[in-house]
Amino acid sequence: MGEFRNLWRDNRGPILWAVGLHLVLILLLVFSIHFGGIVQGGSDSPEVVEAVMVTGAGSPPPRKSAPSTHEPPSEPPPAEPEQPDEAAEAEAQQREAEAEARAAEEARRQAEAERQAEEEARQQAEAERRAEEEARRKAEAEAKREAEEEARRQAEAEAERKAEEEARRKAEAKRKAEEEARRKAEAEAKRKAEEEARRKAEAEAQRKAEEEARRKAEAERKAEEAAQRRREAEAAERRQALQDALAEESSARQRAANQAAVDEYASLIKNHVESNWRRPAGVEDISCRVRVEQLPGGQIAGYELLGSCGSDAVDLSVEQAIAKSDPLPRPPSREVFQREIIFNFEPD
């Protein structure tokens, strides 16, 4: 029903023209049949009317009259005197011929009417076919448009679905990336905390080890100092014993020599060594015994403190003064020369 309405709406003008033309043709056909009967009664050459169907919009073309197939009757030649029976027979034959002509004309008109009706039916069928074709084309176009619209809608829906899927995938990827970053940050923080704890533990262990090593080193140093003091005490005892022996020997020699010259020479060496001494800061009077061993040319062969001069710093300053005093003053004579000189280091 909807297709018929669309067909009527789109082809209203041509359909009205076709219906009107058909009505005109029917009226003309009826009129021609009736008028032909009248003409046949009074004339031997009736006029044939040909109807033409108009397709499409516009005025129908003018009708053309078909040329008559009968020639106008000619003047009969002068009749010769015939017998009355022959004239009647000729007239009967003429009427029979005219009746056959009229029947043939009527058959021709009916055949033409049928042809025109068939042409009209064909044209109507063609119009209907074209209308159906147009309706089919429009239906196909509408179906195509609806299919394209559906395809577009589905494509848009698919695109929207894909966009939503992509957005969801990106959101999921972002969430996973953030989760991974958080996990890595926590792992890194834990690693740094463990590393810091390990470093502190190692530092504490190292500090304790260093403290223990320092304590041991201090204990070893103190033990070494105690051993050094013992060794020094033993050496001092040996030196003292040696000094005592040397002193005894020196006393024996000095008693044999000029004691005054020896004492003067020893005093000269003592004064020479004391003059090269630099008093440390805060040191007042000091006194300690010093043994100096020399060669005949006055070169110092060795020296030794026979006791502490008060402190390590003072002892060192005295030893430096002895070393600086090399060579020692030469003796006034060979008899006064003493290889070993012992004196009290007592600078003013």
C-alpha positions as CSV (number, residue, x, y, z in Angstrom):
1,M,0.0,0.0,0.0
2,G,2.8,2.4,0.8
3,E,4.5,1.7,-2.6
4,F,1.2,2.5,-4.4
5,R,0.9,5.8,-2.6
6,N,4.5,6.6,-3.5
7,L,3.8,5.6,-7.1
8,W,0.7,7.7,-7.2
9,R,2.5,10.7,-5.6
10,D,5.5,10.5,-8.0
11,N,3.5,9.8,-11.3
12,R,0.2,11.6,-10.7
13,G,0.4,13.7,-13.9
14,P,1.2,10.9,-16.4
15,I,-1.4,8.6,-14.9
16,L,-4.2,11.2,-15.2
17,W,-3.2,11.9,-18.8
18,A,-3.2,8.2,-19.6
19,V,-6.7,7.7,-18.0
20,G,-8.1,10.8,-19.8
21,L,-6.7,9.6,-23.1
22,H,-8.2,6.2,-22.7
23,L,-11.6,7.7,-22.0
24,V,-11.2,9.9,-25.1
25,L,-10.2,6.9,-27.2
26,I,-13.1,4.8,-26.0
27,L,-15.5,7.6,-26.8
28,L,-14.0,8.0,-30.2
29,L,-14.2,4.3,-30.8
30,V,-17.9,4.2,-29.9
31,F,-18.6,7.3,-32.0
32,S,-16.6,5.9,-35.0
33,I,-18.6,2.6,-34.9
34,H,-21.9,4.4,-34.7
35,F,-20.9,7.0,-37.3
36,G,-19.5,4.2,-39.6
37,G,-22.9,2.5,-39.6
38,I,-24.5,5.7,-40.7
39,V,-21.8,6.4,-43.4
40,Q,-22.1,2.8,-44.7
41,G,-25.8,3.4,-45.2
42,G,-25.2,6.5,-47.4
43,S,-21.7,6.3,-48.9
44,D,-19.3,3.6,-50.2
45,S,-16.2,5.2,-48.8
46,P,-16.5,5.9,-45.1
47,E,-13.8,7.9,-43.3
48,V,-11.6,6.0,-40.9
49,V,-10.5,7.7,-37.7
50,E,-7.1,6.6,-36.2
51,A,-6.5,7.1,-32.5
52,V,-3.0,7.5,-31.1
53,M,-2.1,7.1,-27.4
54,V,-0.2,9.9,-25.8
55,T,2.5,9.0,-23.2
56,G,3.8,11.5,-20.8
57,A,2.7,15.0,-20.1
58,G,1.6,17.4,-22.7
59,S,-1.2,17.8,-25.2
60,P,-2.1,14.7,-27.3
61,P,-1.0,14.9,-30.9
62,P,-3.7,15.7,-33.5
63,R,-5.5,12.8,-34.9
64,K,-4.8,11.9,-38.5
65,S,-7.5,10.5,-40.8
66,A,-6.5,7.3,-42.5
67,P,-6.7,7.6,-46.3
68,S,-9.7,5.8,-47.7
69,T,-8.9,2.6,-49.5
70,H,-11.9,3.1,-51.8
71,E,-11.7,5.4,-54.8
72,P,-14.7,7.7,-55.3
73,P,-17.2,6.1,-57.6
74,S,-16.8,7.1,-61.2
75,E,-19.5,7.8,-63.6
76,P,-20.8,4.5,-65.0
77,P,-20.6,4.2,-68.7
78,P,-23.8,4.5,-70.5
79,A,-25.7,1.3,-70.0
80,E,-26.3,-0.6,-72.9
81,P,-29.6,-2.0,-73.3
82,E,-29.6,-5.3,-71.5
83,Q,-32.1,-7.8,-70.7
84,P,-34.0,-7.2,-67.4
85,D,-32.6,-10.3,-65.7
86,E,-29.0,-9.4,-66.3
87,A,-29.5,-5.9,-64.8
88,A,-31.1,-7.3,-61.7
89,E,-28.3,-9.8,-61.3
90,A,-25.7,-7.1,-61.8
91,E,-27.3,-5.0,-59.2
92,A,-27.4,-7.9,-56.8
93,Q,-23.8,-8.6,-57.4
94,Q,-23.0,-4.9,-56.8
95,R,-24.9,-5.0,-53.5
96,E,-23.1,-8.1,-52.5
97,A,-19.8,-6.6,-53.3
98,E,-20.7,-3.5,-51.3
99,A,-21.8,-5.6,-48.4
100,E,-18.5,-7.5,-48.5
101,A,-16.6,-4.2,-48.7
102,R,-18.5,-2.9,-45.7
103,A,-17.8,-6.2,-43.8
104,A,-14.1,-6.0,-44.7
105,E,-14.0,-2.3,-43.6
106,E,-15.8,-3.2,-40.4
107,A,-13.3,-6.1,-39.8
108,R,-10.5,-3.7,-40.5
109,R,-11.9,-1.1,-38.1
110,Q,-12.3,-3.8,-35.4
111,A,-8.8,-5.1,-36.0
112,E,-7.5,-1.5,-35.8
113,A,-9.5,-1.0,-32.6
114,E,-8.1,-4.2,-31.2
115,R,-4.6,-3.1,-32.3
116,Q,-5.1,0.2,-30.6
117,A,-6.5,-1.5,-27.5
118,E,-3.5,-3.8,-27.5
119,E,-1.1,-0.8,-28.0
120,E,-2.9,1.0,-25.2
121,A,-2.6,-2.1,-23.0
122,R,1.0,-2.4,-24.0
123,Q,1.7,1.2,-23.2
124,Q,-0.2,0.9,-19.9
125,A,1.7,-2.3,-19.1
126,E,4.9,-0.4,-20.0
127,A,3.9,2.5,-17.9
128,E,3.0,0.1,-15.1
129,R,6.3,-1.7,-15.7
130,R,8.2,1.6,-15.6
131,A,6.2,2.7,-12.5
132,E,7.1,-0.7,-10.9
133,E,10.7,-0.3,-12.1
134,E,10.8,3.2,-10.6
135,A,9.2,2.0,-7.4
136,R,11.7,-0.9,-7.3
137,R,14.5,1.5,-8.1
138,K,13.3,3.8,-5.3
139,A,12.8,0.9,-3.0
140,E,16.3,-0.4,-3.8
141,A,17.7,3.2,-3.4
142,E,15.8,3.4,-0.1
143,A,17.0,0.0,1.0
144,K,20.5,1.0,-0.1
145,R,20.2,4.2,1.8
146,E,18.8,2.4,4.8
147,A,21.6,-0.2,4.5
148,E,24.2,2.5,4.2
149,E,22.6,4.3,7.1
150,E,22.7,1.1,9.1
151,A,26.2,0.4,8.0
152,R,27.2,4.0,9.0
153,R,25.4,3.6,12.3
154,Q,27.1,0.3,12.9
155,A,30.4,1.8,11.8
156,E,29.9,4.7,14.2
157,A,28.8,2.3,16.9
158,E,31.9,0.1,16.2
159,A,34.1,3.2,16.1
160,E,32.6,4.3,19.4
161,R,33.0,0.8,20.8
162,K,36.6,0.7,19.6
163,A,37.2,4.2,21.1
164,E,35.7,3.1,24.4
165,E,37.7,-0.1,24.2
166,E,40.9,1.9,23.4
167,A,40.1,4.4,26.2
168,R,39.5,1.5,28.6
169,R,42.7,-0.2,27.4
170,K,44.7,3.1,27.9
171,A,43.2,3.6,31.3
172,E,44.1,0.0,32.2
173,A,47.6,0.5,30.8
174,K,47.9,3.7,32.7
175,R,46.6,2.0,35.9
176,K,49.1,-0.8,35.4
177,A,51.9,1.7,34.7
178,E,51.1,3.6,37.8
179,E,50.8,0.4,39.8
180,E,54.2,-0.7,38.4
181,A,55.7,2.7,39.2
182,R,54.3,2.6,42.7
183,R,55.6,-1.0,43.1
184,K,59.0,0.0,41.8
185,A,59.1,3.1,44.0
186,E,58.2,1.0,47.1
187,A,60.8,-1.6,46.1
188,E,63.4,1.2,45.6
189,A,62.5,2.8,48.9
190,K,62.7,-0.6,50.6
191,R,66.1,-1.3,48.8
192,K,67.4,2.1,49.9
193,A,66.2,1.6,53.4
194,E,67.9,-1.8,53.5
195,E,71.0,-0.4,51.9
196,E,71.0,2.4,54.5
197,A,70.5,0.0,57.3
198,R,73.3,-2.2,55.9
199,R,75.6,0.8,55.4
200,K,74.9,1.9,59.0
201,A,75.5,-1.6,60.3
202,E,78.7,-1.8,58.3
203,A,79.8,1.6,59.5
204,E,79.0,0.6,63.1
205,A,80.9,-2.6,62.7
206,Q,83.8,-0.8,61.1
207,R,83.7,1.8,63.9
208,K,83.7,-0.9,66.5
209,A,86.5,-2.7,64.6
210,E,88.5,0.5,64.4
211,E,87.8,1.2,68.1
212,E,88.9,-2.3,68.9
213,A,92.0,-1.9,66.7
214,R,92.7,1.4,68.3
215,R,92.3,0.0,71.7
216,K,94.6,-2.9,70.8
217,A,97.1,-0.5,69.2
218,E,97.0,1.6,72.3
219,A,97.5,-1.4,74.5
220,E,100.3,-2.6,72.2
221,R,101.8,0.9,72.3
222,K,101.6,1.0,76.0
223,A,103.1,-2.5,76.2
224,E,105.8,-1.4,73.8
225,E,106.5,1.7,75.8
226,A,106.7,-0.3,78.9
227,A,109.0,-2.7,77.2
228,Q,111.0,0.2,75.8
229,R,111.3,1.7,79.3
230,R,112.4,-1.7,80.6
231,R,115.0,-1.9,77.8
232,E,116.1,1.7,78.5
233,A,116.3,1.0,82.2
234,E,118.4,-2.1,81.4
235,A,120.5,-0.1,79.0
236,A,120.8,2.6,81.5
237,E,121.9,0.1,84.1
238,R,124.4,-1.3,81.6
239,R,125.6,2.2,80.7
240,Q,125.8,3.1,84.3
241,A,127.9,0.0,85.0
242,L,130.0,0.9,82.0
243,Q,130.2,4.4,83.1
244,D,131.2,3.3,86.5
245,A,133.9,1.2,85.0
246,L,135.0,3.9,82.6
247,A,134.9,6.4,85.4
248,E,137.1,4.2,87.4
249,E,139.4,3.8,84.5
250,S,139.3,7.5,83.8
251,S,140.0,8.2,87.4
252,A,143.0,6.1,87.2
253,R,144.2,7.8,84.1
254,Q,143.3,11.3,85.4
255,R,145.2,10.6,88.6
256,A,148.2,9.7,86.5
257,A,147.8,12.9,84.3
258,N,147.5,16.5,84.9
259,Q,144.1,16.6,86.5
260,A,143.7,20.3,86.1
261,A,144.3,20.2,82.3
262,V,141.9,17.4,81.9
263,D,139.3,19.2,83.9
264,E,139.8,22.3,81.9
265,Y,139.5,20.4,78.6
266,A,136.4,18.7,79.8
267,S,135.0,22.1,80.8
268,L,135.8,23.4,77.4
269,I,133.8,20.6,75.7
270,K,131.0,21.1,78.2
271,N,130.8,24.8,77.5
272,H,131.0,24.1,73.7
273,V,128.1,21.7,73.9
274,E,126.0,23.9,76.2
275,S,126.6,26.9,73.9
276,N,124.8,25.0,71.1
277,W,121.8,24.1,73.2
278,R,118.5,25.8,72.5
279,R,116.3,26.0,75.6
280,P,112.8,24.6,75.0
281,A,109.9,26.9,76.0
282,G,109.0,26.7,79.7
283,V,112.2,24.8,80.6
284,E,114.1,26.2,83.6
285,D,117.3,24.8,85.1
286,I,118.3,21.3,84.0
287,S,121.0,18.9,84.9
288,C,122.0,15.6,83.5
289,R,125.1,13.6,82.8
290,V,126.4,13.2,79.2
291,R,128.9,10.9,77.7
292,V,130.6,11.9,74.5
293,E,133.0,9.6,72.5
294,Q,135.4,11.4,70.1
295,L,138.1,10.7,67.7
296,P,141.6,12.4,67.9
297,G,140.5,15.0,65.4
298,G,137.6,16.1,67.6
299,Q,134.9,14.3,65.5
300,I,132.1,12.9,67.7
301,A,132.0,9.1,67.3
302,G,129.0,8.8,69.7
303,Y,127.2,10.2,72.6
304,E,124.7,9.2,75.2
305,L,122.7,10.7,78.0
306,L,123.5,8.9,81.1
307,G,120.1,9.9,82.6
308,S,117.1,11.9,81.6
309,C,117.4,15.7,81.6
310,G,113.8,16.1,82.8
311,S,111.6,15.2,79.8
312,D,111.8,13.7,76.3
313,A,111.7,17.1,74.7
314,V,114.6,18.3,76.9
315,D,116.6,15.1,76.2
316,L,116.1,15.6,72.5
317,S,117.3,19.2,72.7
318,V,120.4,18.1,74.5
319,E,121.1,15.4,71.9
320,Q,120.7,18.0,69.2
321,A,123.1,20.3,70.9
322,I,125.7,17.5,71.1
323,A,125.3,16.7,67.4
324,K,125.6,20.4,66.5
325,S,128.8,20.6,68.5
326,D,130.7,18.3,66.1
327,P,133.7,18.7,65.8
328,L,134.6,19.2,69.5
329,P,137.4,21.6,70.5
330,R,140.8,20.1,70.0
331,P,142.8,19.3,73.2
332,P,145.8,21.5,74.1
333,S,148.0,18.5,74.0
334,R,147.9,14.8,73.2
335,E,148.3,13.9,76.9
336,V,145.1,15.8,77.7
337,F,143.1,14.1,75.0
338,Q,140.4,11.8,76.3
339,R,138.5,9.5,74.0
340,E,135.5,9.5,76.2
341,I,134.3,12.7,78.0
342,I,131.7,12.6,80.7
343,F,130.3,15.8,82.1
344,N,127.3,17.3,83.7
345,F,125.1,19.2,81.3
346,E,124.1,22.2,83.3
347,P,123.6,25.3,81.1
348,D,123.0,28.6,82.8
